[in-house]
Every structure is written in C-alpha cells, then in structure tokens.
Amino acid sequence: MMQTYTIMDLFAGVGGLSYGFAHRPEFRILAANEIERDIAIAYSLNHPDVKMLNCDIADLTEQMLTDALQGETVDIVVGGPPCQSYSTLGKRRMDSRANLFQEYRRVLEILHPRAFVFENVVGILSMDKGRLFQRVQQEFSELGYDLKFQILDAVDYGVPQHRERVILVGMQGENRFTYPQPTHGEEKIPHVTLAQAIGDLPPLKSGQCSTQYAGEPDNAFLRFVRGNESRTVTEHTAPKNGEHLIRIMEALQDGQCKDDLPEEIRPKSGYGNTYAKLWWNRPSTTITRNFACPSSSRCIHPRDSRAMTIREGARLQSFPDSYLFYGSDGMKRLEIGNAVPPLLSLAISGQMAQALEEK
C-alpha cells in the first residue's frame, strides 16, 4: 500500500504550488493559509477538501492549527512569503514583508514537519547584500533541517514562460531531495512558445471577447491545459484600450519595444521593456500581476497587438483552463501573476515523493 504524506500550504495564494502535490497520489493537503479573502475563496474553489485558514499568518496560533488539522500531523510544509520586497523589478525594501519568513519558521517550529519547500524570487539571494537569505538558512537550520537550494526556471519544465525561482528544501536528518532535471530546452523537447501555448485561442481586438476555441489541441501543452473538461473557453476578454495606445501596439513588430516606435507616438517615459511586444515563437518573459497593462513590463500580444486576456495569462503560468479564479479582473490577474506555475510544482512534488520514499 502506497504511503501518503500530509501537506500544509502557507502563503497559499490561488494554489499553484498546492497543484503539484494535490495531483500526486502520494500526497494529501490538509490545510492552507492565505490572508486575502478573494484569493482564499479561489483556492478553496479548486481545493475544496482543504481546510482554508483565511487570516494573517501572524495570527495563526498553535490552537488554530491543531483545530484545523483535527489531530493529524503534517509531513511537509510548502509555500513562499510574498515576494514584492525581494523582487528586482520593484523597490527592494527590508520591510516587514521581507521578514515574513520568520512567520514561516514559527509555523515550522509548531508543526515539526519532516520536510519543507520554501519558494521565492531570485532577488531574495541578493537582498540586504545576501545577508537576508543567510539568515533564512541559519534560522531554518537551527530547527534541525538539512538544507539545499537551487534556482529553477519554469520554462525548463514545460511552462511557456521564463520564470526563475529559488527553491529551498529542508529535511529532518539527511536531505535526500534531488532537484528535477529539466524536461525542456537544449537537446530535449524544445521550450513551449507563445504560439504553442495560446495559438488555439481565437484572435481578439481591444475590448472583444470569445468563448469558442479556434482549434483543437495539437501539442502536449495544450492537451495538458485543456484536458477533457474544457468545451468552451472562459476569461478570454481583451481589455479595452484607448485609440492612442492601440495605435502604439499595432505599430510594434514581434518582440519590439517603445524604443522601436516612430518618434511621434513614442511614450516619453517608461523603461526599455515597457510598451513591448512578446515574441510569438518564443516563450514569454516573466509575467506579473500587470500582464494586461501594456505600459508595464513586456506583455503585449504579438499576433493581435493588444493587451493580454486573463485566460492567456493563466496559460502562460500553465494553469489548466478548468482552474477557477475569483474576484474582480484585477484580483484574478493578481492571483495568476503571483502564482507558482502548476507544471513547475508537479516537477517539485515528484522529486519530494522520491526523496521521502528513499528516507
């Protein structure tokens, strides 16, 4: 009989990291914690059997955890604190959010899991001249965990997006976790491109929407995201933009940015990768919650010359079309932009199952 391992997900978001563990028979997710109400609802829509603790992690008490777990022990804690303080895209600050790992540590101390997976942006490695990540490792080591960390790029695991993340794994006793080998890239299956990931979605102009697929799934990625459930496409509505912005987007060629625009319509402000088109035959660059905002980092649809739809953002993160998001459109984009890509979480969970079996 297969042994099953129990999970608690901290800073759970919409459930991208939970996805990989929920879809392997070796694991059972008992509880999750998420502070934002709408995001907690979205998590529960997709993981209805998981006890959701919708509160600030600082308010999680030992009694609350005991009640939620109903006498069961947790084998693995997964999750990563919000990354805005660490991101190299934003203003990097040593604020209270930068120290949220201490709340993660506090829960580890209460639950004493056999292992944990701590996920975050690459910027955490250089935060406070490297001292922050040294503190993270030191404090987790003091709890008795043997640590390993590595940078993984989601594009190497079938996600149609370059998205580098630090994956820190701790295990009680000898750490037998080995990081997943890339499945895509050089001398392997080619990286999944935008065309392969969203090419079956019907063309749209600014403000238009559609509920019909434009074609059948003709590659492994589309077969994964469409599964057997999706008959009509949801969340495929292009944001409505003004005439001047539409003119800017239509003037750009594949992969171009604002610096390539004619001077008379070139925006006077913004970085080099703002007002920039993605490449149709390459994977996407890293998307954020602003993936529908053309003046944000590179996110303009290369074929349709418009802002991206919620469904396209979800596809670039490798969420199945049947996955549910909740709240306003802005909230749904936040849920998607902050998530761990499900295909990456599947690769991580597979290696965790193997490591625990060896132990």
C-alpha positions in Angstrom: 0.0 0.0 0.0 1.4 3.4 -1.0 2.3 5.7 1.9 0.7 9.1 1.7 2.3 12.3 3.1 0.3 15.2 4.5 0.8 18.9 3.5 0.2 22.3 4.8 0.5 25.3 2.3 1.5 28.7 3.7 1.0 31.9 1.8 -1.0 29.6 -0.5 -2.3 32.1 -3.0 -4.5 30.6 -5.6 -2.9 27.2 -5.2 -0.2 26.9 -7.8 2.2 25.2 -5.5 -0.5 23.1 -4.0 -1.4 21.9 -7.5 1.6 19.7 -7.9 1.1 17.9 -4.6 -2.7 17.6 -4.9 -2.2 15.8 -8.3 0.1 13.1 -7.0 -1.3 10.1 -5.1 1.5 10.2 -2.6 0.2 13.5 -1.1 -2.8 14.8 0.7 -3.2 18.5 1.5 -4.8 19.1 4.9 -4.7 22.8 5.4 -3.7 26.1 3.7 -3.3 29.7 4.9 -4.0 32.8 2.8 -4.5 36.4 4.0 -6.6 37.8 1.1 -10.2 36.9 1.2 -10.9 36.6 -2.5 -7.7 34.7 -3.1 -8.6 32.3 -0.3 -12.0 31.7 -1.9 -10.3 31.0 -5.3 -8.0 28.5 -3.6 -11.0 26.7 -2.0 -12.9 26.6 -5.3 -10.0 24.5 -6.7 -9.1 22.6 -3.5 -12.5 22.1 -1.7 -11.3 19.4 0.6 -8.5 21.5 2.1 -9.2 23.4 5.3 -8.6 27.1 4.5 -7.4 29.4 7.2 -8.1 32.8 5.8 -6.1 35.1 8.1 -2.8 36.9 8.5 -0.1 34.2 9.2 1.0 36.2 12.2 -2.5 35.5 13.7 -2.2 31.7 13.3 -2.0 30.2 16.8 -1.0 26.7 17.7 -4.6 26.0 18.8 -5.9 27.2 15.4 -3.5 24.8 13.6 -4.5 21.9 15.9 -8.2 22.5 15.3 -7.7 22.8 11.5 -5.6 19.6 11.3 -8.1 17.6 13.5 -5.4 15.6 15.2 -3.4 14.8 12.1 0.3 15.6 11.8 1.8 17.5 8.9 4.7 15.8 7.0 5.5 18.7 4.7 5.1 22.5 4.8 5.2 24.3 1.4 4.9 27.9 0.4 6.8 31.2 0.0 6.2 34.6 1.5 5.1 37.4 -0.8 8.0 38.4 -3.0 7.4 42.1 -3.6 10.1 43.1 -1.1 12.7 40.8 -2.8 11.8 41.4 -6.5 14.4 43.0 -8.7 11.5 44.6 -10.7 10.3 46.7 -7.8 11.6 48.9 -5.0 13.6 46.5 -2.8 13.0 47.2 0.9 13.9 45.5 4.1 10.4 46.0 5.4 8.0 43.8 7.5 7.2 41.7 4.4 10.9 40.9 3.9 10.9 39.3 7.4 7.7 37.2 6.8 10.0 34.1 6.6 10.1 34.3 10.4 6.4 33.5 10.5 7.0 30.6 8.2 9.7 29.5 10.6 7.3 29.9 13.6 4.8 27.5 11.9 7.6 25.0 11.2 8.5 25.1 14.9 4.9 24.4 15.8 4.3 21.6 13.3 7.7 19.9 13.2 7.2 18.6 9.6 9.6 16.1 8.1 10.3 18.4 5.2 9.5 21.8 3.8 9.6 23.6 0.4 10.3 27.3 0.6 9.8 29.1 -2.7 10.7 32.7 -3.7 12.1 35.1 -6.3 15.8 35.1 -7.2 16.0 38.6 -5.7 15.9 37.1 -2.2 19.5 35.9 -2.7 20.9 39.4 -3.0 18.6 41.2 -0.6 20.5 43.1 2.1 23.8 42.2 0.3 23.0 38.5 0.7 22.5 38.7 4.5 18.8 38.1 4.4 19.0 34.6 2.7 21.9 33.7 5.1 19.5 34.5 8.0 16.8 32.4 6.4 19.1 29.4 6.1 20.5 29.9 9.6 17.1 30.0 11.3 15.8 27.0 9.4 19.0 25.1 10.2 18.5 25.8 13.9 15.2 23.9 13.7 17.2 20.8 12.7 16.7 20.9 8.9 19.4 19.9 6.4 19.1 22.5 3.6 19.5 22.6 -0.2 18.6 25.4 -2.6 18.7 25.8 -6.3 17.3 28.3 -8.9 14.8 26.7 -11.2 13.4 28.3 -14.4 9.8 27.2 -15.1 10.4 27.2 -18.8 12.7 24.2 -18.4 9.7 22.2 -17.1 7.2 22.8 -19.9 5.9 26.2 -18.8 5.7 28.7 -21.7 7.4 31.4 -19.7 10.9 32.2 -18.3 10.3 32.4 -14.6 13.2 31.8 -12.2 12.5 30.9 -8.6 14.7 29.9 -5.7 13.5 26.6 -4.3 14.9 26.0 -0.8 14.2 22.4 0.6 14.8 21.3 4.1 14.6 17.8 5.5 14.9 16.4 9.0 18.1 14.3 9.0 19.9 13.8 5.8 18.4 15.8 2.9 17.9 13.3 0.1 15.9 15.7 -2.1 17.3 16.0 -5.7 16.2 18.8 -7.9 14.1 17.9 -11.0 16.1 17.6 -14.2 14.9 19.9 -17.0 12.4 18.3 -19.4 12.6 21.0 -22.0 15.5 23.0 -23.5 18.8 22.2 -25.2 19.0 18.7 -26.6 15.5 18.0 -25.2 11.9 18.9 -26.1 12.0 22.5 -27.3 10.7 25.1 -24.9 7.0 25.8 -25.3 6.4 29.0 -27.3 3.6 31.6 -27.1 2.2 30.3 -30.4 2.0 26.7 -29.0 0.6 27.9 -25.6 -2.2 30.3 -26.8 -2.5 29.7 -30.5 -5.7 27.8 -30.1 -7.4 30.9 -28.6 -9.4 33.0 -31.1 -7.9 36.3 -32.2 -9.4 39.4 -30.5 -9.2 43.1 -30.8 -9.2 45.5 -27.9 -12.5 45.1 -25.9 -13.6 41.9 -27.7 -14.3 38.6 -26.1 -14.9 35.0 -27.2 -16.0 31.7 -25.7 -15.0 29.4 -28.5 -11.7 27.8 -29.1 -10.1 28.5 -32.5 -8.7 25.0 -33.0 -8.0 21.6 -31.5 -5.1 21.0 -29.0 -2.2 20.0 -31.3 0.6 19.7 -28.8 1.4 18.3 -25.3 1.0 21.6 -23.5 -2.5 22.3 -25.0 -3.6 18.7 -24.2 -2.5 19.4 -20.6 -4.2 22.7 -20.1 -7.4 21.8 -22.0 -7.7 18.3 -20.5 -11.1 16.5 -21.1 -13.3 19.1 -19.4 -12.9 22.3 -21.5 -15.5 22.7 -24.2 -15.7 26.4 -24.2 -13.1 28.9 -23.2 -13.6 31.3 -20.3 -11.9 34.5 -19.2 -10.9 35.3 -22.8 -11.8 39.0 -22.9 -9.3 41.6 -24.2 -9.1 44.8 -22.0 -10.4 47.9 -23.8 -7.8 50.5 -24.5 -7.8 54.0 -26.0 -7.1 54.7 -29.6 -3.6 56.1 -29.0 -2.5 53.0 -27.1 -4.0 50.8 -29.7 -2.0 52.7 -32.4 1.2 52.2 -30.4 0.6 48.4 -30.0 -0.3 48.0 -33.7 2.9 49.9 -34.7 5.1 47.4 -32.9 6.5 44.3 -34.6 7.2 41.0 -33.0 9.5 41.5 -29.9 9.8 45.2 -30.3 9.6 47.8 -27.5 8.8 51.5 -27.2 12.3 52.5 -28.4 11.4 51.0 -31.8 8.3 53.2 -32.2 8.1 56.2 -34.5 9.1 59.3 -32.5 5.7 60.9 -32.9 3.9 58.2 -31.0 6.8 57.0 -28.7 6.0 57.3 -25.0 8.2 59.7 -23.2 8.5 57.7 -20.0 9.0 54.0 -19.1 11.8 51.5 -19.2 13.2 49.8 -22.2 10.9 46.8 -21.8 7.7 48.7 -21.4 5.2 49.1 -24.2 6.8 46.0 -25.5 5.5 43.0 -27.5 6.2 39.4 -26.7 7.6 37.1 -29.3 5.1 34.7 -31.0 7.6 31.9 -31.5 9.4 32.2 -28.1 8.4 31.6 -24.5 7.1 34.6 -22.6 9.2 36.7 -20.4 8.2 36.6 -16.7 4.7 37.9 -16.2 3.4 39.8 -13.2 0.0 40.9 -12.0 0.3 43.7 -14.6 0.3 41.4 -17.6 -2.8 43.2 -19.0 -1.1 46.6 -18.8 0.9 47.4 -22.0 2.8 50.2 -20.2 4.1 47.6 -17.7 7.0 45.1 -18.5 6.8 43.3 -21.8 3.3 41.8 -22.2 1.7 42.9 -25.5 0.1 40.2 -27.5 2.4 39.7 -30.6 -0.2 38.5 -33.0 -3.2 40.5 -32.1 -1.4 43.8 -31.0 -3.5 44.2 -27.8 -3.4 43.7 -24.0 -3.4 40.1 -22.8 -6.6 38.3 -21.5 -6.9 36.6 -18.2 -7.0 33.2 -19.9 -3.8 34.0 -21.8 -2.1 35.0 -18.5 -3.3 31.7 -16.9 -2.0 29.8 -19.9 1.5 31.4 -19.6 1.5 30.2 -16.0 0.4 26.7 -17.2 -2.9 26.7 -15.3 -5.5 24.3 -16.8 -8.4 26.0 -18.5 -10.7 24.4 -15.9 -8.9 26.2 -13.0 -11.1 28.8 -11.3 -10.1 32.4 -10.3 -12.3 34.6 -8.2 -13.0 38.3 -7.7 -12.5 41.4 -9.9 -10.4 41.1 -13.1 -7.6 42.9 -11.2 -7.8 40.3 -8.4 -7.8 37.4 -10.9 -4.7 38.9 -12.5 -3.0 39.2 -9.1 -3.9 35.5 -8.4 -2.3 34.4 -11.6 0.7 36.8 -11.6 1.8 35.8 -8.1 1.4 32.0 -8.5 3.8 29.1 -8.8 3.3 27.6 -12.2 1.5 24.2 -11.8 3.8 22.4 -14.2 6.8 23.5 -12.1 5.0 22.4 -8.9 4.4 19.0 -10.4 8.1 18.6 -11.1 9.0 19.6 -7.5 6.3 17.3 -5.9 7.6 14.4 -7.9 11.1 14.8 -6.5 9.7 15.2 -3.0 7.8 11.9 -3.2 11.0 10.2 -4.4 13.1 11.7 -1.6 10.6 10.7 1.2 10.4 7.2 -0.3 14.2 6.9 -0.1 14.2 8.0 3.5 
